[in-house]
Every structure is written in structure tokens, then in C-alpha cells.
Amino acid sequence: MTPDLLETIRRALGRAQRAGAYAADAVLVESDSVEVRVRGEEIDFVKQARERALGIRAFVKGADGLRSAITSTSDLAWDAVDRLADDTVALAKATAEDPHAGLPDGSFAADLPDLELLDPSDRDVSLEERIDEARRAERTARGFDPRITNSEGSEATSSFSRIGCGNTSGFLAEYESAAHSLSSMPIASQDGAMQTDHWFSVARHRSALEEPEAVGCRAAERALARLGARRVPTCKVPVIFDGVSARSLLGNLASCLSGYAIYRRSSFLADRLEETIASELLSVVDDGRLPAGLGSRPFDGEGLPTRRKVVIERGKLETYLLDSYSGRKLEMASTGNAARSAGSSPRVSPTNLWIEPGASSLEEMIAGTERGLLVTGLFGFGFNAVTGDFSRGATGVWIERGERIHPVEEITIAGNLGEMLTKIDAVGSELIWLGSVAAPALRISRMTVAGE
């Protein structure tokens, strides 16, 4: 890693000011990654990459607001940085003025707590060890059952990043992070039909990953559980989303909570702040400082401190997710949810977003369902954030008299997310983190299942 990361940011900001910028900020990202995939005992591929990128955002003062532009480069030589800063300011002078543009109004991150985002010893893990882990997951999945006849492969990945951010208002800081994952995707066959599914584990520290054998077993179980799947008649029944598929619902909800969607009125939650929008069983939290969280960071993409916030409390919408621009548009303060790459303007993104667990296990929720559907997988993009209309292809398991009867495929589940939130009548007790968004199982009392 380049030792003068912060010095590069200082130079970029200073040059931008000398070129005529009223204000500027810069982000520098350096990353190393490795990815291996095996199929059977053979190595399918090995990828190793090192990337670095500097992004500069410059603001030029106009009569009715600020003009702005953003540029990026992977060339960190001083003369290249100087040219980039000059070009950014020149581009900004040619853009339209915006009264809401600009850096945040102070309150930048002053404390940088250790959020356990990296274990330095993980850098010493050899490529051979990662290949071995992928092979162990693959071997376990293939040997789990004679009906596992092939696979799409098993993968082990690691990435290490160093992120620096600074601006002309005096903020300058950096942090390091890592992410590791292990996955397997076996193929099951029976009576001429084939099904595939997968499982994966992801964590900031390699020691927190599931064992390769556990990943292989879980992947094989999920693939086998889909054998013999068939359609069901179109009906309206209770629908249970397992923890994996419920994450997708929470992701749809998060897109409707973005300040950009709110001020553009492209969200069905516009003007709903402090209203009851969901069942009292539903509480949602966003926390950018969750120790070892996959979305944790000490400051956001604009240098503001991240923090814990209750987004929905017992069904009541408490806050939107905002960066400084969307906050100004709504006359509200940023919630520290700005995210950006080196080459992009800030946007709103959740940090670690989750639904608070409830009191019921998944099996208890199934046992309490007379007739309905357990959703284990969703596909397609049938969600309209403006209206809340929801329609997704699904796979899962049919339930009769509180028992799993047979796997289901080639169906569509439909409803309206706003109504679905109010019809949540059970929340699972287990929260599984498979990324920066997590949810327990959820049961919605009534949805349309479109099949035969």
C-alpha cells in the first residue's frame, strides 16, 4: 500500500483551490484482492488484482449556487494529480449552478474508533490455503449425497482496502478494511431433472467465516431440497420469507428510504415520516459502527461520522437515509449515509441495515401456518418504488397443516410492499449476516401466489 495516501489527497485539494475551486473533496481507494474457484479437484481460475483510484470533486462559486464536477484517475504521479485537479475545476466552471450543492456543513468525523474491520494476520494467508478451503467446500458438497452430480464451483475470496477522504474544510482521515467469503454451488439431479442452489459465508475476518465443510453441506442441502419442485395453483395464502429471501425485501425497502427517492417523490414513503407504515412487530436499524459489520466505516463518503439510528420503530417510520445533498433538498440533516467510489458523486446507501429479530423460530412459523408458502429464493426485478407494487419470481416449499409438503418453482408472488409491511404477523428469531443487509424470517399474513 502507498504510504503517502493522505499526502496525495492534500496535494489534490491544494491544487484544486489554486485552480479556482471554492471548495473540494477527494477520495483515494487502494485495494488488493484475490479470488479462486475450483470445480471438482481442478482449479477453474485464480484472480489477483491491485487497484488504486483517486477521485476529486470540485465546487466553483456562482451567483445562485455552486457549480460542480467530479473526475478520477488511477495515475497517482504528482503531475497526473495536478492535471486532474486543474481539469476538475475547469469542468466545474462549465456546469450549471445548484443551490443545494456543496460540502457538508461541518460536523465531520472527529473520532475514528476501531471497528474491527481488518485482521492484519489475514494478509499472510497463502494462495494455496485459499485454494484448499475452496476444495474442501467443493469436496464436501459433491460427497454429501449421490444425487449431487456436478457443480458450478466453489470459491474463496479476500480483499483488503485502504480508504482515504479529505476536503478543503479541514477533514482528512483514512481507515483500512477487509472482506472474505467462501461459497459453493452444487448441482443436484434426480429422474432427469436438475436443480442448483448455493450457500456462502462472508466476514471481515477469515476466522469468522463458516468452516468450508459447513458451507459445502449447506449448499448441498439447499440444492437437494429443490428436487421434485412443481407449481401450485394460484391462490392467496400466508407467505413466509426465510432469512435469505427476506433480505431482498429489506433491500427494496431501503431503496424507498433514500433521500433522493424521497425528494424526487419516486418512493411510496414520501411524506410518511413519523407515520405508522408497518406492523408493530417490525423495527429496522441502520448502524455504521457495528463492530466487524460488513457495512461499517468510521466516516461516510463525505467525511461525516457514521452512527446507529432506528429507521423504523415498532412500525413507525422514524427517519429517512440521507447524505448532505438530499438532506438540503429536504431541509433535513445528513444521517451519515453518503457512499461513493473514487469516480462517483456521493449517493445514499445503508451501512449495516437489519430487521430486529422477533420471538419465533422459522420452524415455529411453519408449524403455525395451516396452508401457505415458504419462500427460499427470489428472482427478477418486479418492484415499483413509486407505488410499492411487488411481483417477483420465487422458489420455495409448500406448507400444509404446518408441515413442509413439497418444493415449489415457476411461481410468482405478488402484493404491495406498503401493504405487506402492515401484514407482517410473525418475525423470526434468527438473524443471519450474509452481507451488510440482514433480516430474520418474516411471515406476511396474505399474498397472491400465481402458479398454475
Secondary structure, DSSP 8 states (H G I E B T S, - for coil): --TTHHHHHHHHHHHHHHTT-SEEEEEEEEEEEEEEEEETTEEEEEEEEEEEEEEEEEEEE-SSSEEEEEEEES--SHHHHHHHHHHHHHHHHTS--BTT-SS--S-------------GGGGG--HHHHHHHHHHHHHHHHHS-TTEEEEEEEEEEEEEEEEEEEETTS-EEEEEEEEEEEEEEEEEEETTEEEE--EEEEESSGGGS--HHHHHHHHHHHHHTTTT-B----EEEEEEE-HHHHHHHHHHHHHHHBHHHHHTT-STTTT-TTSB-S-TT--EEEETT-TT-TT--SB-TTS-B--EEEEEETTEE---B--HHHHHHHT----S-EE--TTS--EE--SSEEE---SB-HHHHHHT-SEEEEEEEEES--B-TTT-EEEEEEEEEEEETTEEEEEEEEEEEEEEHHHHHHTEEEEBS----SSSEE---EEEEEEEEE--
